[in-house]
Amino acid sequence: MIKNKKWSDYELKILYICKYLLSKRVQYSFIEEMFLNDVRCENRSAEAIRKKFNEINIIDFEGANIESTKEYLLSLIKKEPYTLEEYNKLLKLPIPIIKHFISEFRDNNIPVNIIESGHVVYNKSNFVSAQDTANYSLNNINIENPNEVLFGIVSDTHFGSKSCEVEKLNYFYDYCKNKNIKTVFHAGDLVDGIKVYKGQEYEQTYYGFQSQCESVIKNYPKIEGIKTYAILGNHDYSFISLCDSDPFDKICMYRPDIIYSGKYFGEIKIGNFIIAMHHPDAGQSYALTYKMQKILESTKKFYDGYIIGHYHSSVSLFNYHSNWSCLAGSFQNETMFSRRKGLRNTIGGFVVRMIKKTDKSIIIEPSWIDCSRI
């Protein structure tokens, strides 16, 4: 590591922008990782980076007009689809910061997407906004003891994919049956969809709307007494955006035990507890919990449970803008796409007990059911 070497304007620009981002809970590791991976930055120690970061004041730096930088980035995206690497050269900003700005655009319902080729595109027609996700009806589940509930959680089953783990999903539902669980929440991507990424059709057993719907109708676990409350994910939504056909309309017609609970978002009252399900539509971040935290921070309503699908990972988190939240895992094994992206699929689901006591305190007991070795 070098000592006492003058900080370049480029390095200072990174620090000043991160000073702005830190108010939104960006971690020191985010900054250190950028310095480590950017050839234009000196090989500075973590201690030196943190010390300099704490010394600076954003109002002293004229070049750190963050809003103008974001507006310029958005204007470029609207004009022509460039890759992240091209934006890196045009804006002289590290790719993680550009990705962060893109994430902020999406949080504000601006239809910006990073497609499989790495290009950043502006596309209103296939974008689902937060307003769209609000178009759901509140499901109300009545139970014998409303102050004590027990339910299962699954996500990302991807019926139609060669990597769909139907046998392991059946094991999970059998486990729920043995525990006398009557309710399972599904956080999206029930089917694998079409044209979500280049070459997807070569990784599918069932291609197309009809065959994937029939696969769910025939093969999704069906156990008397258990109902599954499911929301659309981005793979499910691909049929709506490309074919104007909703797979859940067909599936739920033939499978009344599967209840359509929203597009990308659903809210369910079970007993005296409010549970939210959310299927975001953005890539995984540098840290497993970062996207999860960003989603929870943007949530205006407080929930007893907040279930997040899409990321194929398993995380349990207490008292962070909800009483309890989780990344819900998946029942899709590795694909060529996930291997290329370096993504890890965690196979399994949660079983959760919630108890509301007379003194208004709440006991939450989540259990992760690992199905990877079944």
C-alpha positions as CSV (number, residue, x, y, z in Angstrom):
1,M,0.0,0.0,0.0
2,I,1.2,3.5,-0.8
3,K,1.5,6.3,1.8
4,N,1.1,10.1,1.5
5,K,0.7,10.1,-2.3
6,K,-1.5,12.9,-3.6
7,W,-5.1,12.1,-4.2
8,S,-6.1,12.5,-7.8
9,D,-9.2,14.4,-8.9
10,Y,-10.7,11.1,-10.1
11,E,-10.2,9.5,-6.6
12,L,-11.7,12.6,-4.9
13,K,-14.7,12.5,-7.2
14,I,-15.4,8.9,-6.1
15,L,-15.1,9.9,-2.5
16,Y,-17.4,12.9,-2.8
17,I,-20.0,11.0,-4.7
18,C,-19.9,8.2,-2.1
19,K,-20.2,10.9,0.6
20,Y,-23.6,11.7,-1.0
21,L,-24.5,8.0,-1.2
22,L,-23.5,7.2,2.3
23,S,-26.6,9.0,3.6
24,K,-28.4,6.1,1.9
25,R,-26.5,3.5,3.8
26,V,-23.7,2.7,1.3
27,Q,-21.1,0.8,3.2
28,Y,-17.3,1.5,3.4
29,S,-16.8,-1.9,1.7
30,F,-18.6,-0.4,-1.4
31,I,-15.9,2.4,-1.6
32,E,-13.0,0.1,-0.9
33,E,-14.1,-2.4,-3.5
34,M,-14.2,0.4,-6.2
35,F,-10.7,1.5,-5.4
36,L,-9.5,-2.1,-5.5
37,N,-11.0,-2.8,-8.9
38,D,-10.4,0.5,-10.7
39,V,-7.0,0.8,-12.4
40,R,-7.3,4.6,-12.2
41,C,-7.2,4.5,-8.4
42,E,-4.0,4.1,-6.4
43,N,-3.5,0.9,-4.3
44,R,-4.5,2.6,-1.1
45,S,-5.2,0.9,2.2
46,A,-8.7,0.6,3.7
47,E,-7.6,2.8,6.6
48,A,-6.3,5.5,4.2
49,I,-9.6,5.5,2.2
50,R,-11.7,5.7,5.3
51,K,-9.6,8.5,6.8
52,K,-9.8,10.6,3.6
53,F,-13.5,9.9,3.2
54,N,-14.2,11.2,6.7
55,E,-12.0,14.4,6.1
56,I,-13.8,15.6,3.0
57,N,-16.9,17.8,2.8
58,I,-19.2,17.5,-0.2
59,I,-20.0,21.2,-0.4
60,D,-16.3,21.9,-1.1
61,F,-16.3,19.9,-4.3
62,E,-17.8,21.7,-7.3
63,G,-17.5,18.6,-9.6
64,A,-19.7,16.5,-7.3
65,N,-23.1,17.8,-8.5
66,I,-24.8,14.5,-8.1
67,E,-28.2,15.4,-9.5
68,S,-26.7,16.9,-12.6
69,T,-24.6,13.7,-13.1
70,K,-27.7,11.5,-12.8
71,E,-29.7,13.7,-15.2
72,Y,-26.9,13.5,-17.7
73,L,-26.7,9.8,-17.4
74,L,-30.4,9.4,-17.9
75,S,-30.3,11.7,-21.0
76,L,-27.6,9.4,-22.5
77,I,-29.6,6.3,-21.7
78,K,-32.7,7.7,-23.4
79,K,-30.7,8.6,-26.6
80,E,-28.8,5.4,-27.2
81,P,-28.2,2.1,-25.4
82,Y,-24.5,2.0,-24.2
83,T,-22.9,-0.7,-22.2
84,L,-21.8,-0.1,-18.6
85,E,-18.2,0.0,-19.7
86,E,-19.0,2.7,-22.2
87,Y,-20.7,4.8,-19.5
88,N,-17.7,4.3,-17.3
89,K,-15.6,6.0,-20.0
90,L,-18.1,8.7,-20.9
91,L,-18.8,9.8,-17.3
92,K,-15.5,8.9,-15.8
93,L,-17.3,7.1,-13.0
94,P,-16.8,3.6,-11.6
95,I,-19.4,1.0,-12.8
96,P,-20.7,0.3,-9.2
97,I,-21.7,4.0,-8.9
98,I,-23.4,3.9,-12.3
99,K,-25.3,0.8,-11.3
100,H,-26.3,2.6,-8.1
101,F,-27.8,5.5,-10.1
102,I,-29.6,3.0,-12.3
103,S,-31.1,1.4,-9.2
104,E,-32.2,4.8,-8.0
105,F,-33.9,5.4,-11.4
106,R,-35.9,2.2,-11.0
107,D,-36.8,3.0,-7.4
108,N,-38.3,6.2,-8.8
109,N,-40.3,4.3,-11.5
110,I,-38.0,5.4,-14.3
111,P,-38.0,2.5,-16.8
112,V,-34.2,1.7,-17.1
113,N,-33.0,-1.8,-17.4
114,I,-29.6,-3.6,-17.9
115,I,-30.2,-6.3,-20.5
116,E,-28.3,-9.5,-21.0
117,S,-25.8,-8.0,-23.4
118,G,-24.8,-5.5,-20.7
119,H,-26.4,-2.5,-22.5
120,V,-28.5,-0.1,-20.5
121,V,-31.9,0.6,-22.1
122,Y,-34.8,2.9,-21.6
123,N,-38.0,0.9,-22.3
124,K,-41.4,2.0,-21.1
125,S,-43.4,-0.8,-22.7
126,N,-42.0,-3.7,-20.7
127,F,-41.5,-1.9,-17.4
128,V,-43.5,-2.6,-14.3
129,S,-43.6,0.4,-11.9
130,A,-44.4,0.6,-8.2
131,Q,-47.8,1.9,-9.2
132,D,-48.4,-1.3,-11.1
133,T,-47.4,-3.4,-8.1
134,A,-50.1,-1.6,-6.0
135,N,-52.8,-3.1,-8.2
136,Y,-53.6,-6.0,-5.9
137,S,-56.4,-7.1,-3.6
138,L,-55.7,-7.7,0.0
139,N,-56.2,-11.4,0.8
140,N,-57.6,-12.1,4.2
141,I,-56.9,-15.5,5.7
142,N,-59.0,-16.4,8.7
143,I,-57.6,-18.9,11.2
144,E,-58.8,-20.4,14.4
145,N,-56.2,-18.5,16.6
146,P,-55.5,-15.2,14.9
147,N,-52.6,-14.4,17.4
148,E,-50.6,-17.5,16.4
149,V,-49.9,-18.3,12.8
150,L,-47.7,-20.9,11.0
151,F,-46.9,-20.7,7.3
152,G,-44.4,-21.8,4.6
153,I,-42.5,-19.7,2.1
154,V,-41.2,-20.6,-1.3
155,S,-40.1,-18.7,-4.4
156,D,-38.6,-18.9,-7.9
157,T,-39.8,-22.4,-8.9
158,H,-39.3,-21.7,-12.6
159,F,-41.6,-24.4,-14.0
160,G,-40.5,-25.0,-17.6
161,S,-36.8,-24.7,-16.8
162,K,-34.6,-27.9,-17.0
163,S,-33.3,-26.8,-13.6
164,C,-36.7,-26.7,-11.9
165,E,-36.4,-28.9,-8.8
166,V,-39.9,-30.4,-8.6
167,E,-38.9,-33.3,-6.4
168,K,-37.4,-30.9,-3.8
169,L,-40.5,-28.7,-4.0
170,N,-42.7,-31.7,-3.3
171,Y,-40.4,-32.6,-0.3
172,F,-41.0,-29.1,1.1
173,Y,-44.8,-29.3,0.7
174,D,-44.8,-32.8,2.4
175,Y,-42.8,-31.2,5.2
176,C,-45.5,-28.5,5.5
177,K,-48.2,-31.1,5.6
178,N,-46.5,-33.0,8.4
179,K,-46.3,-29.7,10.4
180,N,-50.0,-29.1,9.8
181,I,-49.2,-25.9,7.7
182,K,-52.2,-24.8,5.7
183,T,-50.7,-21.7,4.0
184,V,-47.7,-21.3,1.7
185,F,-46.6,-18.0,0.2
186,H,-44.9,-18.0,-3.2
187,A,-42.8,-14.8,-3.9
188,G,-42.8,-15.0,-7.7
189,D,-41.4,-16.7,-10.9
190,L,-43.7,-19.6,-10.7
191,V,-42.9,-20.3,-14.4
192,D,-39.7,-19.7,-16.3
193,G,-41.2,-17.5,-19.0
194,I,-39.7,-16.7,-22.4
195,K,-37.0,-14.4,-23.8
196,V,-36.0,-13.2,-20.4
197,Y,-32.3,-13.6,-21.4
198,K,-30.5,-14.7,-24.6
199,G,-30.4,-18.4,-25.1
200,Q,-33.0,-19.2,-22.4
201,E,-35.0,-21.5,-24.7
202,Y,-32.0,-23.9,-24.7
203,E,-32.3,-24.3,-21.0
204,Q,-36.0,-25.2,-20.9
205,T,-37.9,-28.5,-20.9
206,Y,-41.2,-26.7,-21.6
207,Y,-41.1,-23.7,-24.0
208,G,-44.1,-21.4,-24.4
209,F,-47.2,-20.2,-22.6
210,Q,-49.4,-23.3,-22.9
211,S,-46.7,-25.9,-22.0
212,Q,-45.4,-24.0,-19.0
213,C,-48.9,-23.4,-17.6
214,E,-49.8,-27.1,-18.1
215,S,-46.6,-28.1,-16.3
216,V,-47.6,-26.1,-13.2
217,I,-51.2,-27.4,-13.4
218,K,-50.1,-31.0,-13.6
219,N,-46.9,-31.0,-11.4
220,Y,-47.1,-28.3,-8.8
221,P,-47.6,-29.9,-5.4
222,K,-51.2,-30.4,-4.6
223,I,-52.0,-31.3,-1.0
224,E,-55.5,-31.2,0.5
225,G,-55.9,-28.4,2.9
226,I,-52.9,-26.4,1.7
227,K,-53.4,-23.2,-0.2
228,T,-50.6,-21.3,-2.0
229,Y,-50.7,-17.5,-2.3
230,A,-48.5,-16.5,-5.3
231,I,-47.4,-13.2,-7.0
232,L,-46.1,-12.7,-10.5
233,G,-42.4,-12.4,-10.9
234,N,-40.4,-11.0,-13.9
235,H,-40.3,-14.4,-15.6
236,D,-44.0,-14.9,-15.2
237,Y,-44.6,-11.3,-16.5
238,S,-42.6,-12.0,-19.7
239,F,-45.7,-13.7,-21.1
240,I,-47.7,-10.6,-20.4
241,S,-45.2,-8.2,-21.9
242,L,-44.5,-10.3,-25.0
243,C,-47.8,-12.3,-25.6
244,D,-50.4,-10.3,-23.6
245,S,-51.2,-13.5,-21.8
246,D,-51.2,-13.9,-18.0
247,P,-50.1,-17.4,-16.9
248,F,-51.7,-17.0,-13.5
249,D,-55.1,-16.5,-15.1
250,K,-54.9,-19.9,-16.7
251,I,-53.1,-21.7,-13.8
252,C,-55.5,-20.5,-11.1
253,M,-58.5,-21.5,-13.2
254,Y,-57.5,-25.1,-13.0
255,R,-55.7,-25.0,-9.7
256,P,-58.0,-23.3,-7.1
257,D,-55.5,-24.1,-4.4
258,I,-53.2,-21.5,-6.0
259,I,-54.5,-18.0,-5.3
260,Y,-53.4,-15.0,-7.5
261,S,-52.1,-12.4,-5.0
262,G,-50.6,-9.6,-7.2
263,K,-48.2,-8.5,-9.9
264,Y,-44.7,-8.2,-8.4
265,F,-46.3,-7.4,-5.0
266,G,-48.9,-8.8,-2.7
267,E,-50.2,-8.1,0.7
268,I,-51.9,-10.7,2.9
269,K,-53.6,-10.5,6.3
270,I,-53.3,-13.9,8.0
271,G,-54.9,-13.8,11.5
272,N,-53.7,-10.6,13.1
273,F,-50.5,-10.4,11.1
274,I,-49.8,-8.5,7.8
275,I,-47.4,-10.2,5.4
276,A,-46.0,-8.6,2.2
277,M,-44.6,-10.5,-0.8
278,H,-42.3,-8.7,-3.3
279,H,-40.6,-9.8,-6.4
280,P,-38.2,-7.0,-7.5
281,D,-36.7,-6.8,-11.0
282,A,-33.1,-5.9,-10.7
283,G,-29.7,-7.7,-10.6
284,Q,-28.0,-8.9,-7.4
285,S,-25.7,-6.4,-5.7
286,Y,-22.1,-6.6,-4.5
287,A,-23.4,-7.6,-1.0
288,L,-26.1,-10.2,-0.4
289,T,-28.3,-8.0,1.8
290,Y,-27.7,-4.6,0.0
291,K,-30.7,-4.8,-2.4
292,M,-32.8,-6.3,0.4
293,Q,-32.0,-3.3,2.7
294,K,-32.7,-0.8,-0.1
295,I,-36.1,-2.4,-0.8
296,L,-37.0,-2.4,2.9
297,E,-35.9,1.2,3.4
298,S,-38.2,2.4,0.6
299,T,-41.2,0.6,2.1
300,K,-43.6,3.1,3.5
301,K,-45.7,0.6,5.5
302,F,-44.6,-1.5,8.4
303,Y,-45.2,-5.2,8.1
304,D,-45.0,-8.2,10.4
305,G,-43.3,-10.1,7.6
306,Y,-41.7,-9.0,4.3
307,I,-40.9,-11.8,1.8
308,I,-38.6,-11.0,-1.1
309,G,-38.1,-13.3,-4.1
310,H,-36.1,-13.1,-7.3
311,Y,-32.6,-13.3,-5.8
312,H,-32.5,-17.1,-5.4
313,S,-30.7,-16.6,-2.0
314,S,-31.7,-17.2,1.6
315,V,-31.4,-14.5,4.2
316,S,-33.4,-13.9,7.5
317,L,-33.4,-10.4,8.9
318,F,-35.1,-9.1,12.1
319,N,-36.3,-5.6,13.0
320,Y,-35.3,-3.7,9.8
321,H,-38.3,-1.7,8.7
322,S,-40.4,-4.8,9.4
323,N,-40.7,-7.2,12.3
324,W,-39.0,-9.9,10.1
325,S,-38.0,-10.1,6.5
326,C,-36.3,-12.7,4.2
327,L,-34.8,-13.5,0.9
328,A,-37.0,-16.5,0.1
329,G,-34.5,-18.9,-1.6
330,S,-35.5,-20.8,-4.7
331,F,-36.4,-24.2,-6.3
332,Q,-34.3,-23.7,-9.5
333,N,-30.9,-25.2,-9.6
334,E,-27.9,-23.8,-11.5
335,T,-28.4,-22.7,-15.1
336,M,-25.9,-21.6,-17.7
337,F,-27.2,-18.1,-17.1
338,S,-26.6,-18.2,-13.4
339,R,-23.2,-19.8,-14.0
340,R,-22.2,-17.0,-16.4
341,K,-23.3,-14.4,-13.9
342,G,-21.6,-16.1,-10.9
343,L,-25.0,-16.4,-9.1
344,R,-25.6,-18.9,-6.4
345,N,-29.0,-20.7,-6.1
346,T,-30.1,-21.6,-2.6
347,I,-32.5,-24.5,-2.7
348,G,-35.2,-24.6,0.0
349,G,-37.9,-22.5,1.8
350,F,-38.9,-21.1,5.1
351,V,-41.4,-22.3,7.7
352,V,-42.4,-19.4,10.0
353,R,-44.3,-19.2,13.3
354,M,-45.5,-15.8,14.6
355,I,-47.1,-15.4,18.0
356,K,-48.6,-12.1,19.3
357,K,-48.7,-12.1,23.1
358,T,-51.2,-10.3,25.4
359,D,-48.6,-7.7,26.2
360,K,-48.4,-6.9,22.4
361,S,-44.9,-8.4,22.1
362,I,-44.3,-10.6,19.1
363,I,-42.4,-13.9,18.9
364,I,-41.1,-14.8,15.4
365,E,-39.5,-18.2,14.8
366,P,-38.3,-18.7,11.2
367,S,-36.8,-22.1,10.2
368,W,-34.9,-22.6,6.9
369,I,-35.7,-25.9,5.3
370,D,-32.7,-26.9,3.3
371,C,-33.8,-29.1,0.3
372,S,-30.5,-29.0,-1.6
373,R,-29.5,-32.6,-0.6
374,I,-32.9,-34.2,-1.2
